[in-house]
Amino acid sequence: MKGLATRYAPSFALVRAHLGFGIVGSVLFAAALGGAAWNLEGHYFQGKILGLVHLCALGWILPIAFGAMLQLVPVLFEVPLRSERTAWAALGLYAIGGIGFVGHIALLATVASLPLSAFLLFLGVLLHATHLALSALANPVRARSLTGLFVLSALAWLVFAASLGFMLAIHLWHPYLSVNHLMALRAHAHAAGLGFFGLLIMGVGFELLEMFLLSHGAPAWPGWGALALVNVGLVALCWNFLAGPFPDLALVGAAAIALGVVCFAIRVQMILARRMRRHLDASAWLSSGSVLCLLGALVVAGTLSFAGLGDDMQNRLVLAYGLLALPGFMGTMVVGQLYKIVPFLIWLHRFSAYVGLKKVPTASELLDERSREIQAALMIGGLLLLLAGVLAGQSLLRLAGAATFFAAMVYSARNFLVVHGRRP
């Protein structure tokens, strides 16, 4: 992959709409987190926490993932998108259904409009995933590559997670499932969080890190190991949640996922070791921090599984796990990569035509590094304070962390607005 540019690239307006949706969602999530921080405790099955989780995933992370994939699939697979109209229709369904669903779930409003919102959301996700998968499969050779299999397996897990989510929404309105809905919720969370977001970040992250760090020649075997182990582990865990309990199978699944995450971290380290660009900027630090958050989530998950804990500490660790996985692993990786993607897209669509005709800035010069460093420091500092507050059960620490994190996301939105406003 020579860059993010390709003759197959979709319209800038389509990608910008998805990324803009997610950036606004990130600020709304940070604000909601600040409003809930003082009493952010207890069991996870409560409207406040479920609303935060879904606002983070559906309002911030997933729209940006879709927007990035609309730009990256034509580059990675060397094919055009099958239909931009389909992508716009998917975004419309997703936005209407997602806004309604998050509102319902935050209030635990189990009325008839809950499954209706969930259905529109499900259709939007299904349309996005199918459209991207069919576009990628138009190039069978690239689809069988390491990155191709990461992307396609991530999309498959997304459809599975969305299907479970829709089924759970119907169950909340009119109970019908024969399995424990909390076990089904765990399967849904792992399929969405690690199955879609995790595999997508792993597969695409390898490509982006190599491209932006000018790193070449890292062995591929840790990547193949991560792909196989995480998929096998997820199948085992989800089967345990939905058809179990099968303690031995759950142990095998957890061990496979742990080894897969280690393989992912090993390949990231190999890419970093071979980089030609020795200086690590704020984007690289955020991306590296996201890997540490993933490893931290792995440690917390192991503690939850094998340590005999009281209910209070177990609830705290579950919340810590969510913070490490969502705004920690996914959020910091997303922001870090957007600091590379957004300036490049703005440069490509507004400045590239003037190369050779007048002096134009490079993509990296569209936003000063100091602004990125301030935002990265605020984001990481806020997450650490939040994590400490959750584990210690200290409201003031949680509030300080949430306020710092909110400042980070506002500053992030400000940075992207600065880039978007740059013109020749």
C-alpha positions, 0 to 999 in steps of 0.5 A: 500500500503506497498511501491513502490515495487511490483512483478508487477512492470514494467521494470526500463528502461520504468519508467526511460525514462518517468521520464528522458523526464520530467526532461529534459523538466522541464529545457527546460521550465525554460529556455524558461520562462527565455527567455520570462520573460521580456515581459511576459504580455498581453492576454494569446492567444499569441504564447509565452504564449501558447508555455510556457503553453504547454511546461510546461504541455507536456514537464515536467508534463505529461511525469513524470505523465505517468512515475509515473503511470506506476510504481504506477498503478501496486502497487495501483491496484495490477496488472501488466501492460497489455503491456510494448510494448504499453507503449513504443509505446505511448511514441514514438508517444507522443514525436514526436507529442509533440515536433512538436506541442509545436514548432508549437503552440509557433510560432502560425504556423497554417500550415498543419503540426500543426494538424498532430503533434497534431494527433500524440500527441493525439494518444500517450496520448490516448494510454497511458490513455487507457493502464493505465485504462485497466491495472487498471480495471483488478482489479475491487475491487481496481478500485472502491476504492477512489484512483482507482476512482481518477485515472480513472476519471483523465484518462477520463478527460485527454482523453477529454482534448486531444480530445478538443486539437486535435479539436482546432489544426484542427480549428487553421489550418482550422476554423470549430468550431461553438463555440468560440475557446477561450471558447473551449480553457478554457474547454481544459485547465480546463479538462487537468489542474484540471481534469487530473493533479488535480484529479491525484495529489489529489488521488495519493498524498493521498497515497504517503503522507500517505506512506512517512510520515508514517501517518495512520487513516486519515478519507476518507470523505474529499477525497470522497468529493473532488472527487465528487465535483471537477468532478461535478464542472468540468462538469458544467464549461465545459458545460458552456464553450462549450454550454453556456454561462450559468452564474448560471451553471458556478457559481455552477461549480466554487463553487463545485470545490472550495469546492472540493479543500477545502476538498482536503486541509482538508484531506492533513492537516489530514494526516499531523496531524497524521504523525509518521515522525514528521520532515518535509523534503524538499519533504514534504515542496514542497508538502505542498507548492503545496497545498497552490498554489492550494488554491492561484489559487482558490482565483485568479479564484474567483477574476477574476470571481467576481471583476470588473477589467480592461483589464490590471489587468485581463490579469495579474491575468490570468497569475498569475493563470497559474503560481500558477496552473502549476509550482506552484501546479503541478510542486512543487508537482511533484518535491516533490514526485520525491525526494521520488520516484526516490531514492526509485527506484534507491535503489530498482534496484541497492542496494536491492540485497546487503541487508545483504551482505554488508553495503548499504545506505537507499533510503533517503541517496542517496541524502543529505537533504541539496541539496533538501532544496536548490532546494526547496528554489530556486523553491519556491522563484523563483515562488514568485518573478515571481508571484509578477512581473506578478501582479505588471507588473514589468519586473525586478521582473519577470526576477529575478524570472525566473532566480531563477526558472531556477537555481532551475530546473537545480539544481533539474536535478543535484540532480536527476543525482546524485541519478541516478549515485549512485551505490553499 
